[in-house]
Amino acid sequence: MNSCTIRTASPDDAEALLSIYEPYVLNTAITFEYDVPTVEDFRARIAHTLKKFPYLVLCDGEKILGYAYAGEFKERAAYQWSVELSIYLEKASHGHGYGRLLYEALEAQLKKMGIKNLYACIAYPDFDDEYLTGNSVDFHAHLGFKRVGEFKKCANKFGRWYNMTWMEKIIGEHGKIENGKLKIENQEGEVSPSLQTLTRFPLPPLRGTPPQRPHGQSK
């Protein structure tokens, strides 16, 4: 059986990760960006995330098939135990369970940091169209996320109005906080031994169709 690996991303991965992200910008409403970032901008985004949060890539050999990362939920200090997630896979890698592998690896690292709440901010259509479907909500529900809110017709892309759905997953107990600070470590170059090699496996279809576009954040 073939295997894939998950490792911490590097700013040097920017070009490969941008090649995955670009079709989402140009051809979908999964992300609400209109313009494709430059490689330099994307490199800076990766470096910024790694200062505080995990940023993981899934590889088949040297080829990167997808990536996922955590970011601030809100900038105020009291929100520091909550994060917002993002995930993107190249088109040919949909439906093989890679999204689940990435999210499980990401969740494991966030638990070690003391994160309690995971959030996904997901673009959602009133009706599926050629730019956006409900697959991402189904994907997150399959992994234990629950819908907690929705903003109606809050964004416009390709001349169409889209909703924004918030989903939440609790991964830690909300007990007493001793020092008022989250455990933060620079993530770059650190790879948990448990993430070195992971076996590929298929996920069951969601809502009767394969999970085509797992995505955790639109912005």
C-alpha positions as CSV (number, residue, x, y, z in Angstrom):
1,M,0.0,0.0,0.0
2,N,1.3,3.5,-0.9
3,S,2.0,6.0,1.9
4,C,2.2,9.7,2.1
5,T,4.1,12.0,4.5
6,I,3.0,15.1,6.5
7,R,5.6,17.6,7.4
8,T,5.9,21.2,8.6
9,A,5.7,23.7,5.7
10,S,8.6,26.1,4.9
11,P,8.5,29.5,3.2
12,D,10.5,27.7,0.4
13,D,7.3,25.7,-0.3
14,A,5.5,28.9,-1.4
15,E,5.6,28.3,-5.2
16,A,4.2,24.8,-4.8
17,L,1.5,25.8,-2.4
18,L,0.5,28.8,-4.5
19,S,0.1,26.5,-7.5
20,I,-2.5,24.6,-5.5
21,Y,-4.2,27.7,-4.2
22,E,-4.3,29.6,-7.5
23,P,-7.2,27.6,-9.1
24,Y,-9.3,28.2,-6.0
25,V,-8.9,32.0,-6.5
26,L,-9.5,32.0,-10.2
27,N,-12.2,29.3,-10.6
28,T,-14.1,29.0,-7.4
29,A,-15.8,31.0,-4.6
30,I,-14.2,28.8,-2.0
31,T,-11.9,31.6,-1.3
32,F,-13.1,35.2,-1.5
33,E,-9.9,36.5,-2.8
34,Y,-10.2,38.0,-6.3
35,D,-6.5,38.2,-7.2
36,V,-3.9,35.5,-7.0
37,P,-1.1,36.5,-4.5
38,T,2.4,36.7,-5.7
39,V,4.9,34.0,-4.6
40,E,6.6,36.7,-2.4
41,D,3.3,37.4,-0.7
42,F,2.5,33.8,-0.2
43,R,6.0,33.1,1.2
44,A,5.4,35.9,3.7
45,R,2.0,34.4,4.7
46,I,3.6,31.1,5.4
47,A,6.4,32.7,7.5
48,H,3.9,34.7,9.4
49,T,1.8,31.7,10.3
50,L,4.8,29.6,11.4
51,K,5.7,32.2,14.0
52,K,2.8,31.0,16.1
53,F,0.8,28.2,14.5
54,P,1.2,24.8,12.7
55,Y,1.4,24.9,8.9
56,L,1.4,21.4,7.4
57,V,1.9,20.0,4.0
58,L,1.0,16.5,2.7
59,C,3.4,14.9,0.2
60,D,3.6,12.0,-2.1
61,G,7.4,11.7,-2.4
62,E,8.6,15.2,-3.2
63,K,5.2,16.3,-4.6
64,I,3.0,18.4,-2.4
65,L,-0.7,17.3,-2.7
66,G,-2.2,19.7,-0.2
67,Y,-1.7,21.8,2.9
68,A,-3.5,23.0,6.0
69,Y,-2.8,25.5,8.7
70,A,-4.2,27.3,11.7
71,G,-4.5,31.0,12.2
72,E,-5.8,33.5,14.8
73,F,-9.5,33.3,15.4
74,K,-9.5,36.9,16.7
75,E,-6.5,39.1,17.6
76,R,-7.6,40.0,21.2
77,A,-5.7,38.1,23.9
78,A,-8.7,36.4,25.4
79,Y,-9.3,34.5,22.1
80,Q,-5.9,32.9,22.1
81,W,-7.3,29.4,22.8
82,S,-9.3,29.4,19.6
83,V,-8.0,29.1,16.1
84,E,-9.4,29.2,12.5
85,L,-8.4,26.5,10.1
86,S,-7.7,26.5,6.4
87,I,-7.1,23.5,4.1
88,Y,-6.5,23.2,0.3
89,L,-5.9,20.1,-1.9
90,E,-4.9,20.0,-5.5
91,K,-7.8,18.9,-7.7
92,A,-6.4,15.4,-8.5
93,S,-6.1,14.6,-4.8
94,H,-9.7,15.1,-3.8
95,G,-11.6,12.1,-2.5
96,H,-8.6,10.1,-1.2
97,G,-8.8,10.9,2.5
98,Y,-5.9,13.4,2.4
99,G,-8.0,16.2,3.9
100,R,-8.8,14.1,6.9
101,L,-5.2,13.1,7.3
102,L,-4.1,16.8,7.3
103,Y,-6.8,17.9,9.7
104,E,-6.1,15.0,12.1
105,A,-2.4,15.9,12.1
106,L,-3.1,19.6,12.5
107,E,-5.6,18.9,15.4
108,A,-3.0,16.8,17.2
109,Q,-0.4,19.7,17.1
110,L,-3.0,22.2,18.2
111,K,-4.0,20.0,21.2
112,K,-0.4,20.0,22.3
113,M,-0.4,23.8,22.2
114,G,-3.5,23.9,24.5
115,I,-6.0,25.0,21.8
116,K,-9.6,24.4,22.9
117,N,-11.8,25.5,20.0
118,L,-11.4,25.0,16.2
119,Y,-13.3,27.1,13.8
120,A,-13.9,26.9,10.1
121,C,-15.2,29.9,8.1
122,I,-16.8,28.4,5.0
123,A,-18.3,29.9,1.9
124,Y,-21.7,28.4,1.4
125,P,-24.2,28.8,-1.5
126,D,-28.0,28.9,-1.3
127,F,-27.8,26.5,-4.3
128,D,-24.8,24.6,-5.6
129,D,-23.3,26.2,-8.7
130,E,-20.2,25.9,-10.8
131,Y,-18.2,28.0,-8.4
132,L,-19.3,26.6,-5.0
133,T,-21.0,23.6,-3.5
134,G,-21.9,22.5,0.0
135,N,-19.2,19.8,0.0
136,S,-16.9,21.7,2.4
137,V,-19.6,21.9,5.1
138,D,-20.3,18.2,4.7
139,F,-16.5,17.5,4.9
140,H,-16.2,19.4,8.2
141,A,-19.4,17.8,9.6
142,H,-17.9,14.4,8.9
143,L,-14.9,15.3,11.0
144,G,-16.9,16.4,14.0
145,F,-17.5,20.1,13.3
146,K,-20.9,21.6,14.1
147,R,-22.6,24.6,12.3
148,V,-22.9,27.5,14.8
149,G,-23.8,30.4,12.6
150,E,-24.3,31.8,9.1
151,F,-24.0,35.2,7.5
152,K,-26.4,35.6,4.6
153,K,-25.2,37.0,1.3
154,C,-22.2,38.7,2.8
155,A,-19.8,38.3,-0.1
156,N,-20.0,38.7,-3.9
157,K,-17.7,36.9,-6.3
158,F,-18.3,36.2,-10.0
159,G,-21.3,38.4,-9.8
160,R,-23.1,36.1,-7.4
161,W,-23.9,36.5,-3.7
162,Y,-22.7,33.8,-1.2
163,N,-23.2,33.1,2.4
164,M,-20.6,32.4,5.1
165,T,-21.1,29.5,7.5
166,W,-19.2,29.2,10.8
167,M,-18.4,25.6,12.1
168,E,-16.9,24.7,15.4
169,K,-15.2,21.7,17.0
170,I,-14.2,21.6,20.7
171,I,-10.9,19.6,21.2
172,G,-10.0,20.5,24.8
173,E,-11.6,21.0,28.2
174,H,-12.3,24.5,29.3
175,G,-10.8,24.3,32.7
176,K,-8.8,26.9,34.8
177,I,-6.1,28.7,32.9
178,E,-3.0,28.9,35.1
179,N,-0.8,31.5,33.5
180,G,-3.1,33.2,31.0
181,K,-0.9,32.4,28.1
182,L,-1.0,29.8,25.3
183,K,2.0,27.6,24.7
184,I,3.6,29.0,21.5
185,E,6.6,27.5,19.7
186,N,8.1,28.3,16.3
187,Q,6.7,25.5,14.1
188,E,9.2,25.8,11.3
189,G,11.4,22.7,11.0
190,E,9.6,20.8,13.7
191,V,7.9,17.5,12.8
192,S,6.3,15.2,15.3
193,P,7.6,11.6,14.9
194,S,4.0,10.5,14.7
195,L,3.5,12.5,11.5
196,Q,6.4,11.1,9.6
197,T,4.5,8.5,7.6
198,L,0.7,8.1,7.2
199,T,-1.2,5.5,5.3
200,R,-3.6,6.5,2.5
201,F,-7.1,5.4,2.9
202,P,-10.4,6.3,1.2
203,L,-13.1,8.3,3.0
204,P,-16.8,7.3,2.7
205,P,-18.8,9.6,0.4
206,L,-20.3,12.6,2.1
207,R,-24.0,13.4,1.3
208,G,-23.8,10.8,-1.5
209,T,-20.9,12.5,-3.2
210,P,-17.1,12.5,-2.7
211,P,-15.7,15.4,-0.6
212,Q,-14.3,17.4,-3.5
213,R,-13.2,20.7,-2.1
214,P,-12.2,20.5,1.6
215,H,-11.7,24.1,2.8
216,G,-11.5,25.7,6.2
217,Q,-11.4,29.4,5.6
218,S,-12.5,31.9,3.1
219,K,-10.9,35.3,3.2
